[in-house]
Amino acid sequence: MKRILIISSLIITWLLTGCAQPTKMDYTAFNQSKPKSILVLLPQNNTPEVQASHGLLSQTTLPLAEAGYYVFPVAVVEETFKQNGMTSAGDIQAVPVAKLHEFFGNDAVLYLSITEYGTSYQVIASDTRVSASAKLVDARTGKLLWSGSATASSTENNSSSGGIIGVLVSAVVEQIANTLTDKSYQIAGMTSARLLSAGKVNGILYGPRSPKYGKDTE
């Protein structure tokens, strides 16, 4: 009887945990800041893939612009840092926000970090995966306005058929194709959209250029 009670308790706990709602983000600082323009810095690359930073960086403008913000052209921003002797994400992200605001006149700074990027062979599947996190900081006060993370994978909604041999062959072919065609870039676009699009739970708020501005926190 005691064992049954323990098992029942564990099941109930698991069910309650599974049904729990995500912790709601505090948007107080975001609403007080009311940023109009965002400066996106070169992402910190924590993967072996050298192209990861630029693969993600090049796809951050679209979701932020669609959310209603002015985004400083990332290529121009990177070239500006390069002309000032800074080419690594570590050096660029170490620049004080006050200095960035003084030079660019931006309202907020977006810091990105990549933890997964590339294609891996997993015996019966080839998985191209991109994971990243972000934090938005007020360039005038240094306050954290928002943070989030997202992952996208080429194996999402995949279904296998044709027997084990067919699955293995398919995995090898897919890995080669994904590597040759830089599938990671496409998946990075999905990750960026999930991470930086407005209008979702705990996502970035709509900016002043969006007709939905101010309505997502009501």
LINZI-V646391 format. One record per residue. N is the residue number from 1. SS is DSSP state (alpha for helix, beta for strand, coil for the rest). OMEGA is omega in radians with two decimals (* if undefined). D_LAST is the distance of its C-alpha to the last C-alpha in whole Angstrom. Layout:
# LINZI-V646391
N_SS_OMEGA_D_LAST + N_SS_OMEGA_D_LAST
This chain:
# LINZI-V646391
1_coil_-3.13_50 + 2_alpha_3.14_48 + 3_alpha_3.13_48 + 4_alpha_3.12_46 + 5_alpha_-3.14_44 + 6_alpha_3.13_43 + 7_alpha_3.12_42 + 8_alpha_3.13_40 + 9_alpha_3.13_38 + 10_alpha_3.13_37 + 11_alpha_3.13_36 + 12_alpha_3.13_34 + 13_alpha_3.13_33 + 14_alpha_3.14_32 + 15_alpha_3.13_30 + 16_alpha_3.13_28 + 17_alpha_-3.13_27 + 18_alpha_-3.11_27 + 19_alpha_-3.08_24 + 20_coil_3.12_22 + 21_coil_3.11_19 + 22_coil_3.13_18 + 23_coil_-3.10_17 + 24_coil_-3.10_14 + 25_coil_3.10_14 + 26_coil_-3.10_13 + 27_coil_-3.09_11 + 28_alpha_-3.12_12 + 29_alpha_3.13_15 + 30_alpha_-3.12_14 + 31_alpha_3.10_11 + 32_alpha_-3.10_14 + 33_alpha_-3.12_17 + 34_coil_-3.12_15 + 35_coil_3.11_18 + 36_coil_-3.10_19 + 37_beta_-3.10_22 + 38_beta_3.05_23 + 39_beta_-3.13_27 + 40_beta_-3.14_27 + 41_coil_3.11_30 + 42_coil_-3.10_33 + 43_coil_3.03_32 + 44_beta_-3.09_34 + 45_beta_3.13_36 + 46_coil_3.14_37 + 47_coil_3.11_39 + 48_coil_-3.07_43 + 49_coil_-3.04_42 + 50_coil_-3.09_42 + 51_coil_-3.03_40 + 52_alpha_-3.07_37 + 53_alpha_-3.11_35 + 54_alpha_3.09_36 + 55_alpha_3.12_35 + 56_alpha_-3.09_31 + 57_alpha_-3.07_31 + 58_coil_-3.08_32 + 59_coil_3.13_29 + 60_alpha_-3.06_26 + 61_alpha_-3.04_26 + 62_alpha_-3.12_25 + 63_alpha_3.13_22 + 64_alpha_3.11_21 + 65_alpha_3.11_22 + 66_alpha_3.10_20 + 67_alpha_3.07_17 + 68_coil_-3.12_17 + 69_coil_2.94_19 + 70_beta_-3.13_23 + 71_beta_3.11_25 + 72_coil_-3.12_28 + 73_coil_-3.00_31 + 74_alpha_3.14_32 + 75_alpha_3.13_36 + 76_alpha_3.13_36 + 77_alpha_3.14_34 + 78_alpha_3.12_37 + 79_alpha_3.11_40 + 80_alpha_3.09_39 + 81_alpha_-3.12_39 + 82_alpha_3.13_42 + 83_alpha_3.12_44 + 84_coil_3.02_43 + 85_coil_3.14_45 + 86_coil_-3.13_42 + 87_coil_-3.12_41 + 88_coil_-3.14_40 + 89_alpha_-3.14_36 + 90_alpha_3.14_37 + 91_alpha_-3.11_39 + 92_alpha_-3.12_36 + 93_alpha_3.12_33 + 94_coil_3.13_35 + 95_coil_-3.14_35 + 96_coil_-3.10_33 + 97_alpha_3.13_30 + 98_alpha_3.12_31 + 99_alpha_3.12_34 + 100_alpha_3.13_32 + 101_alpha_3.14_30 + 102_alpha_-3.07_33 + 103_alpha_-3.05_34 + 104_alpha_-3.09_32 + 105_coil_-3.12_29 + 106_coil_3.10_26 + 107_coil_-3.09_23 + 108_beta_3.13_22 + 109_beta_3.11_25 + 110_beta_3.10_24 + 111_beta_-3.12_27 + 112_beta_3.10_28 + 113_beta_-3.11_30 + 114_beta_-3.13_32 + 115_beta_3.10_34 + 116_beta_3.12_35 + 117_beta_3.08_36 + 118_beta_-3.09_39 + 119_beta_3.10_41 + 120_beta_3.14_43 + 121_beta_-3.05_45 + 122_coil_3.09_45 + 123_coil_-3.11_48 + 124_coil_3.12_47 + 125_coil_3.04_44 + 126_beta_-3.00_43 + 127_beta_3.00_39 + 128_beta_-2.98_38 + 129_beta_3.07_35 + 130_beta_3.11_33 + 131_beta_-3.12_30 + 132_beta_3.05_28 + 133_beta_-3.10_26 + 134_beta_2.99_24 + 135_beta_-3.13_23 + 136_beta_-3.05_21 + 137_beta_3.08_22 + 138_beta_-3.08_22 + 139_coil_-3.11_25 + 140_coil_-3.09_25 + 141_coil_-3.10_25 + 142_coil_-3.12_25 + 143_coil_3.06_22 + 144_beta_-3.12_21 + 145_beta_-3.07_17 + 146_beta_3.04_17 + 147_beta_-3.13_20 + 148_beta_3.11_21 + 149_beta_-3.13_24 + 150_beta_3.11_25 + 151_beta_3.02_28 + 152_beta_-3.08_30 + 153_beta_3.12_33 + 154_coil_-3.11_36 + 155_coil_-3.14_36 + 156_coil_3.11_33 + 157_coil_3.09_34 + 158_coil_3.04_38 + 159_coil_-3.08_40 + 160_coil_3.07_44 + 161_coil_3.09_47 + 162_coil_3.11_51 + 163_alpha_-3.05_52 + 164_alpha_3.13_52 + 165_alpha_3.12_54 + 166_alpha_3.14_52 + 167_alpha_-3.13_49 + 168_alpha_3.12_51 + 169_alpha_-3.14_52 + 170_alpha_-3.13_48 + 171_alpha_3.14_47 + 172_alpha_3.14_49 + 173_alpha_-3.12_49 + 174_alpha_3.13_45 + 175_alpha_3.13_46 + 176_alpha_-3.13_48 + 177_alpha_-3.13_46 + 178_alpha_-3.13_43 + 179_alpha_-3.11_45 + 180_alpha_-3.08_47 + 181_coil_-3.13_44 + 182_coil_3.11_41 + 183_alpha_-3.10_39 + 184_alpha_-3.13_37 + 185_alpha_3.11_36 + 186_alpha_-3.14_34 + 187_alpha_3.08_33 + 188_alpha_3.09_31 + 189_alpha_3.09_29 + 190_alpha_3.13_28 + 191_alpha_3.14_27 + 192_alpha_3.14_25 + 193_alpha_3.13_23 + 194_alpha_-3.07_22 + 195_alpha_-2.93_22 + 196_alpha_3.12_20 + 197_coil_3.11_18 + 198_beta_3.04_14 + 199_coil_3.08_12 + 200_coil_-3.09_14 + 201_coil_3.13_13 + 202_coil_3.12_14 + 203_coil_3.09_14 + 204_beta_-3.12_14 + 205_coil_3.07_11 + 206_coil_3.14_12 + 207_coil_-3.05_14 + 208_coil_3.12_15 + 209_coil_-3.13_18 + 210_coil_3.08_15 + 211_coil_3.13_14 + 212_coil_-3.11_11 + 213_coil_3.10_10 + 214_coil_-3.09_7 + 215_coil_-3.06_5 + 216_coil_3.09_6 + 217_coil_-3.13_4 + 218_coil_*_0
